[in-house]
Protein backbone atom coordinates (compact mmCIF):
# COMPACT_ATOMS: atom_id res chain seq x y z
CA UNK A 1 0.00 0.00 0.00
CA UNK A 2 1.23 3.52 -0.72
CA UNK A 3 1.66 5.85 2.22
CA UNK A 4 -1.38 7.91 1.18
CA UNK A 5 -3.76 5.06 1.82
CA UNK A 6 -4.46 4.17 -1.81
CA UNK A 7 -3.39 1.21 -3.93
CA UNK A 8 0.01 0.90 -5.52
CA UNK A 9 0.10 1.54 -9.29
CA UNK A 10 -1.17 -1.47 -11.18
CA UNK A 11 -3.49 -2.56 -8.37
CA UNK A 12 -7.07 -1.73 -9.28
CA UNK A 13 -9.52 -0.46 -6.68
CA UNK A 14 -11.59 -3.61 -7.17
CA UNK A 15 -8.60 -5.85 -6.53
CA UNK A 16 -7.55 -3.66 -3.63
CA UNK A 17 -11.06 -3.93 -2.20
CA UNK A 18 -10.76 -7.72 -2.35
CA UNK A 19 -7.44 -7.52 -0.52
CA UNK A 20 -9.03 -5.26 2.04
CA UNK A 21 -11.76 -7.80 2.72
CA UNK A 22 -9.29 -10.65 2.86
CA UNK A 23 -6.42 -9.16 4.76
CA UNK A 24 -6.12 -5.33 4.63
CA UNK A 25 -2.61 -4.15 5.55
CA UNK A 26 -2.62 -6.21 8.72
CA UNK A 27 -5.45 -7.89 10.57
CA UNK A 28 -6.14 -7.95 14.28
CA UNK A 29 -8.50 -10.42 15.85
CA UNK A 30 -8.31 -9.12 19.37
CA UNK A 31 -10.14 -9.57 22.61
CA UNK A 32 -11.95 -6.67 24.23
CA UNK A 33 -10.78 -5.01 27.42
CA UNK A 34 -12.71 -7.48 29.57
CA UNK A 35 -11.86 -10.77 27.84
CA UNK A 36 -13.92 -12.88 30.23
CA UNK A 37 -17.08 -11.03 29.26
CA UNK A 38 -16.65 -9.65 25.74
CA UNK A 39 -16.62 -11.25 22.32
CA UNK A 40 -13.70 -10.93 19.92
CA UNK A 41 -13.26 -7.64 18.08
CA UNK A 42 -12.52 -8.14 14.39
CA UNK A 43 -10.86 -5.03 12.97
CA UNK A 44 -8.28 -4.19 10.31
CA UNK A 45 -5.21 -2.07 11.03
CA UNK A 46 -3.01 -0.13 8.59
CA UNK A 47 0.06 1.99 9.33
CA UNK A 48 0.36 5.05 7.09
CA UNK A 49 3.65 6.96 6.78
CA UNK A 50 2.86 10.40 5.48
CA UNK A 51 5.09 13.45 5.03
CA UNK A 52 3.81 17.01 4.97
CA UNK A 53 6.18 18.40 2.34
CA UNK A 54 5.09 21.98 2.98
CA UNK A 55 6.30 21.76 6.60
CA UNK A 56 8.99 19.12 5.99
CA UNK A 57 7.42 17.09 8.78
CA UNK A 58 6.62 13.40 9.05
CA UNK A 59 3.07 12.56 10.09
CA UNK A 60 2.81 8.81 10.80
CA UNK A 61 -0.66 7.42 11.50
CA UNK A 62 -2.40 4.15 12.29
CA UNK A 63 -5.88 3.46 10.93
CA UNK A 64 -8.33 1.11 12.64
CA UNK A 65 -10.94 0.10 10.11
CA UNK A 66 -14.26 -1.70 10.62
CA UNK A 67 -14.16 -5.27 9.36
CA UNK A 68 -14.84 -6.84 6.98
CA UNK A 69 -13.47 -4.64 4.21
CA UNK A 70 -15.55 -2.12 2.36
CA UNK A 71 -18.58 -1.02 4.47
CA UNK A 72 -22.09 -1.06 3.06
CA UNK A 73 -22.44 2.65 3.86
CA UNK A 74 -20.00 5.45 4.77
CA UNK A 75 -18.73 5.17 8.35
CA UNK A 76 -17.92 7.86 10.95
CA UNK A 77 -14.26 8.70 11.46
CA UNK A 78 -12.53 9.60 14.73
CA UNK A 79 -9.12 11.31 14.44
CA UNK A 80 -7.03 10.72 17.58
CA UNK A 81 -3.83 12.65 18.48
CA UNK A 82 -1.85 11.00 21.30
CA UNK A 83 -0.69 12.38 24.63
CA UNK A 84 2.84 13.58 25.38
CA UNK A 85 5.44 10.85 24.84
CA UNK A 86 3.16 8.38 23.06
CA UNK A 87 2.81 7.31 19.42
CA UNK A 88 0.35 6.09 16.80
CA UNK A 89 0.39 2.62 18.36
CA UNK A 90 -0.97 3.89 21.68
CA UNK A 91 -4.58 3.98 22.86
CA UNK A 92 -5.18 0.82 20.86
CA UNK A 93 -8.11 -0.24 23.04
CA UNK A 94 -10.02 2.82 21.81
CA UNK A 95 -9.21 2.30 18.13
CA UNK A 96 -10.11 -1.37 18.24
CA UNK A 97 -13.35 -0.86 20.15
CA UNK A 98 -14.53 1.97 17.94
CA UNK A 99 -13.67 0.13 14.72
CA UNK A 100 -15.34 -3.04 15.99
CA UNK A 101 -18.50 -0.99 16.43
CA UNK A 102 -18.51 0.56 12.96
CA UNK A 103 -16.46 3.74 13.46
CA UNK A 104 -13.05 4.14 11.82
CA UNK A 105 -10.28 5.57 14.02
CA UNK A 106 -7.16 7.34 12.72
CA UNK A 107 -4.41 7.67 15.35
CA UNK A 108 -1.94 10.42 14.45
CA UNK A 109 1.67 10.52 15.70
CA UNK A 110 3.37 13.84 16.41
CA UNK A 111 7.13 13.61 15.88
CA UNK A 112 7.91 16.60 18.10
CA UNK A 113 6.14 15.21 21.17
CA UNK A 114 6.12 11.44 20.74
CA UNK A 115 8.22 8.74 22.40
CA UNK A 116 11.40 10.57 21.46
CA UNK A 117 10.74 12.80 24.49
CA UNK A 118 11.80 9.92 26.78
CA UNK A 119 14.80 8.84 24.67
CA UNK A 120 18.36 10.08 25.07
CA UNK A 121 20.14 11.62 28.02
CA UNK A 122 17.92 11.28 31.12
CA UNK A 123 19.33 14.53 32.52
CA UNK A 124 17.84 16.38 29.53
CA UNK A 125 14.29 15.07 29.87
CA UNK A 126 13.04 18.33 31.36
CA UNK A 127 14.39 20.25 28.37
CA UNK A 128 12.78 17.83 25.94
CA UNK A 129 9.45 18.02 27.78
CA UNK A 130 9.57 21.81 27.67
CA UNK A 131 10.23 21.80 23.92
CA UNK A 132 7.49 19.22 23.31
CA UNK A 133 4.97 21.19 25.36
CA UNK A 134 5.88 24.50 23.73
CA UNK A 135 3.10 26.47 22.08
CA UNK A 136 4.76 26.10 18.69
CA UNK A 137 4.59 22.31 18.98
CA UNK A 138 0.94 22.58 20.06
CA UNK A 139 0.16 24.44 16.84
CA UNK A 140 2.22 21.95 14.81
CA UNK A 141 0.22 19.08 16.33
CA UNK A 142 -3.03 20.71 15.29
CA UNK A 143 -1.61 21.09 11.77
CA UNK A 144 -0.68 17.37 11.85
CA UNK A 145 -4.30 16.48 12.61
CA UNK A 146 -5.68 18.58 9.75
CA UNK A 147 -3.03 17.24 7.38
CA UNK A 148 -3.86 13.63 8.29
CA UNK A 149 -7.52 14.33 7.67
CA UNK A 150 -6.62 15.88 4.31
CA UNK A 151 -4.78 12.74 3.31
CA UNK A 152 -7.39 10.22 4.40
CA UNK A 153 -10.10 12.22 2.59
CA UNK A 154 -8.03 12.94 -0.51
CA UNK A 155 -9.60 11.96 -3.82
CA UNK A 156 -6.80 9.43 -4.35
CA UNK A 157 -7.31 7.78 -0.98
CA UNK A 158 -9.17 4.49 -1.12
CA UNK A 159 -10.82 5.21 2.23
CA UNK A 160 -12.32 8.57 1.28
CA UNK A 161 -15.35 7.04 -0.42
CA UNK A 162 -16.21 5.08 2.73
CA UNK A 163 -16.02 7.92 5.27
CA UNK A 164 -19.09 9.94 6.25
CA UNK A 165 -17.88 13.55 6.14
CA UNK A 166 -20.81 14.72 8.23
CA UNK A 167 -19.62 12.55 11.14
CA UNK A 168 -15.94 13.36 11.56
CA UNK A 169 -14.88 13.50 15.20
CA UNK A 170 -11.73 14.55 17.03
CA UNK A 171 -10.68 12.73 20.20
CA UNK A 172 -7.59 12.93 22.36
CA UNK A 173 -6.08 12.27 25.78
CA UNK A 174 -4.03 14.79 27.79
CA UNK A 175 -1.90 16.76 25.30
CA UNK A 176 -4.08 15.18 22.63
CA UNK A 177 -7.12 16.74 24.31
CA UNK A 178 -5.48 20.16 24.00
CA UNK A 179 -4.81 19.40 20.33
CA UNK A 180 -8.43 18.63 19.55
CA UNK A 181 -9.61 21.73 21.40
CA UNK A 182 -7.32 23.76 19.15
CA UNK A 183 -8.75 22.22 15.97
CA UNK A 184 -12.17 22.61 17.58
CA UNK A 185 -11.81 26.37 17.73
CA UNK A 186 -9.77 27.35 20.80
CA UNK A 187 -8.07 30.70 20.30
CA UNK A 188 -5.09 32.24 22.07
CA UNK A 189 -3.94 35.81 21.47
CA UNK A 190 -0.18 36.38 21.42
CA UNK A 191 1.32 39.82 20.77
CA UNK A 192 -1.95 41.01 19.32
CA UNK A 193 -2.17 38.02 16.96
CA UNK A 194 -4.73 35.26 17.31
CA UNK A 195 -3.40 31.73 17.01
CA UNK A 196 -6.15 29.89 15.18
CA UNK A 197 -5.85 26.33 13.82
CA UNK A 198 -9.56 25.49 13.84
CA UNK A 199 -10.84 22.90 11.39
CA UNK A 200 -14.58 23.05 10.75
CA UNK A 201 -14.63 19.51 9.36
CA UNK A 202 -14.67 18.19 12.93
CA UNK A 203 -18.27 18.01 14.14
CA UNK A 204 -17.75 16.68 17.70
CA UNK A 205 -14.95 16.09 20.21
CA UNK A 206 -14.05 13.50 22.85
CA UNK A 207 -11.93 15.34 25.45
CA UNK A 208 -10.11 12.92 27.78
CA UNK A 209 -8.11 14.37 30.70
CA UNK A 210 -7.57 17.85 29.29
CA UNK A 211 -4.56 19.62 30.87
CA UNK A 212 -4.46 23.33 31.71
CA UNK A 213 -4.42 25.43 28.56
CA UNK A 214 -0.87 26.82 28.61
CA UNK A 215 -1.39 28.73 31.82
CA UNK A 216 -4.22 30.82 30.39
CA UNK A 217 -6.14 32.36 33.28
CA UNK A 218 -9.14 33.45 31.23
CA UNK A 219 -10.20 30.04 29.96
CA UNK A 220 -13.63 31.20 28.72
CA UNK A 221 -11.86 33.69 26.42
CA UNK A 222 -9.82 30.82 24.96
CA UNK A 223 -12.49 28.12 24.82
CA UNK A 224 -15.70 30.08 24.22
CA UNK A 225 -15.22 29.58 20.48
CA UNK A 226 -15.26 25.78 20.86
CA UNK A 227 -18.90 25.19 19.93
CA UNK A 228 -18.87 21.62 18.64
CA UNK A 229 -20.48 19.05 20.97
CA UNK A 230 -17.88 17.68 23.41
CA UNK A 231 -17.76 14.72 25.79
CA UNK A 232 -15.31 15.26 28.65
CA UNK A 233 -13.85 12.33 30.59
CA UNK A 234 -11.66 12.39 33.68
CA UNK A 235 -11.23 10.70 37.07
CA UNK A 236 -11.02 11.88 40.68
CA UNK A 237 -7.33 10.89 40.84
CA UNK A 238 -6.52 12.25 37.38
CA UNK A 239 -3.39 14.18 38.37
CA UNK A 240 -0.79 15.08 35.74
CA UNK A 241 2.77 14.82 37.09
CA UNK A 242 5.57 15.49 34.60
CA UNK A 243 9.10 16.81 35.14
CA UNK A 244 8.55 20.43 36.15
CA UNK A 245 4.79 20.24 35.64
CA UNK A 246 1.85 19.25 37.82
CA UNK A 247 -1.85 19.62 37.16
CA UNK A 248 -4.72 18.73 39.54
CA UNK A 249 -8.10 17.31 38.55
CA UNK A 250 -9.67 20.75 38.88
CA UNK A 251 -7.95 21.76 35.64
CA UNK A 252 -10.02 19.16 33.74
CA UNK A 253 -13.21 20.53 35.30
CA UNK A 254 -12.22 24.11 34.50
CA UNK A 255 -11.70 23.23 30.84
CA UNK A 256 -15.13 21.61 30.73
CA UNK A 257 -16.78 24.64 32.34
CA UNK A 258 -15.10 27.07 29.92
CA UNK A 259 -16.27 25.35 26.72
CA UNK A 260 -18.53 27.83 24.97
CA UNK A 261 -21.59 25.70 24.35
CA UNK A 262 -24.22 23.84 26.34
CA UNK A 263 -23.78 20.89 23.99
CA UNK A 264 -21.38 19.09 26.29
CA UNK A 265 -21.34 16.33 28.89
CA UNK A 266 -18.95 15.38 31.71
CA UNK A 267 -18.11 11.94 33.09
CA UNK A 268 -15.82 11.59 36.13
CA UNK A 269 -14.70 8.13 37.26
CA UNK A 270 -14.12 7.42 40.95
CA UNK A 271 -10.43 6.82 41.60
CA UNK A 272 -8.32 6.02 38.57
CA UNK A 273 -5.28 8.00 37.44
CA UNK A 274 -4.17 10.17 34.53
CA UNK A 275 -2.57 7.26 32.70
CA UNK A 276 -5.51 4.91 33.23
CA UNK A 277 -6.76 6.17 29.87
CA UNK A 278 -3.61 4.98 28.08
CA UNK A 279 -2.84 1.37 27.13
CA UNK A 280 -1.17 0.77 30.50
CA UNK A 281 -2.97 -2.13 32.13
CA UNK A 282 -2.42 -1.69 35.87
CA UNK A 283 -2.38 2.04 36.59
CA UNK A 284 -5.38 3.12 38.64
CA UNK A 285 -5.91 -0.40 39.95
CA UNK A 286 -5.98 -3.81 38.28
CA UNK A 287 -9.74 -4.10 38.68
CA UNK A 288 -10.75 -0.52 37.85
CA UNK A 289 -8.38 -0.10 34.91
CA UNK A 290 -10.18 -2.36 32.40
CA UNK A 291 -13.56 -1.08 33.55
CA UNK A 292 -12.60 2.55 32.93
CA UNK A 293 -11.15 1.68 29.54
CA UNK A 294 -14.27 -0.15 28.44
CA UNK A 295 -16.55 2.54 29.80
CA UNK A 296 -14.57 5.32 28.11
CA UNK A 297 -14.53 3.58 24.74
CA UNK A 298 -18.25 2.84 24.80
CA UNK A 299 -19.20 6.16 26.41
CA UNK A 300 -17.68 8.06 23.49
CA UNK A 301 -19.87 6.15 21.05
CA UNK A 302 -23.04 6.69 23.05
CA UNK A 303 -22.27 10.42 23.17
CA UNK A 304 -22.06 10.42 19.38
CA UNK A 305 -25.63 9.10 19.30
CA UNK A 306 -26.59 12.28 21.11
CA UNK A 307 -24.38 14.59 19.06
CA UNK A 308 -25.30 13.27 15.62
CA UNK A 309 -28.73 11.73 16.04
CA UNK A 310 -30.24 13.63 18.93
CA UNK A 311 -30.77 10.40 20.86
CA UNK A 312 -29.95 10.75 24.59
CA UNK A 313 -31.06 7.24 25.60
CA UNK A 314 -27.76 5.40 24.88
CA UNK A 315 -25.82 7.86 27.06
CA UNK A 316 -28.44 7.55 29.80
CA UNK A 317 -28.20 3.76 29.66
CA UNK A 318 -24.40 4.00 29.70
CA UNK A 319 -24.56 6.20 32.80
CA UNK A 320 -26.78 3.69 34.58
CA UNK A 321 -24.54 0.76 33.62
CA UNK A 322 -21.36 2.42 34.88
CA UNK A 323 -22.87 4.31 37.84
CA UNK A 324 -20.96 2.16 40.40
CA UNK A 325 -17.62 3.59 39.21
CA UNK A 326 -18.77 7.12 38.37
CA UNK A 327 -18.26 10.07 40.72
CA UNK A 328 -20.03 12.38 38.25
CA UNK A 329 -22.63 11.02 35.86
CA UNK A 330 -22.99 12.82 32.52
CA UNK A 331 -26.25 14.57 31.78
CA UNK A 332 -27.40 14.75 28.18
CA UNK A 333 -27.87 18.26 26.86
CA UNK A 334 -31.18 19.12 25.23
CA UNK A 335 -31.16 17.76 21.70
CA UNK A 336 -32.43 20.08 19.00
CA UNK A 337 -33.93 18.78 15.79
CA UNK A 338 -31.65 15.81 14.98
CA UNK A 339 -30.63 15.61 11.35
CA UNK A 340 -31.35 11.86 11.33
CA UNK A 341 -33.87 9.63 13.12
CA UNK A 342 -32.69 8.29 16.50
CA UNK A 343 -30.58 5.19 16.10
CA UNK A 344 -28.50 2.77 18.17
CA UNK A 345 -25.81 2.64 15.52
CA UNK A 346 -23.08 3.60 17.96
CA UNK A 347 -24.09 1.17 20.72
CA UNK A 348 -21.60 -1.52 21.61
CA UNK A 349 -22.47 -4.95 20.24
CA UNK A 350 -20.72 -6.85 23.03
ABEGO torsion letter per residue (X at the ends): XBAAGBBBBGBBAAAAAAAAAAAEABBBBBBBABAAABBBBBBBBBBBBBBBAAAGBBBBBBBBBBOBEBBABBBBBBBBBBBBGBBAABGAAAAAAAAAAGBBBBBBBBAAABAAAABEBAAAAAAAAAAAABAAAAAAAAAAAAAAAAAAABAABAAAAABBAABBBBBBBEAAAAAAAAAAGBBBBBGGBBBBABBAABABBBBBGBBBBGGBABAAAAAAABABBBBBBBBAABBBBBBGBBBBAAAAAAAAAABABABBBBBBBBEEBAAAABABAABGEAAAAAAAAAAAAAAAAAAAAAAAAGBAAAAAAAAAAAAAABABBBBBBBBBGBABBBBAAABBAX
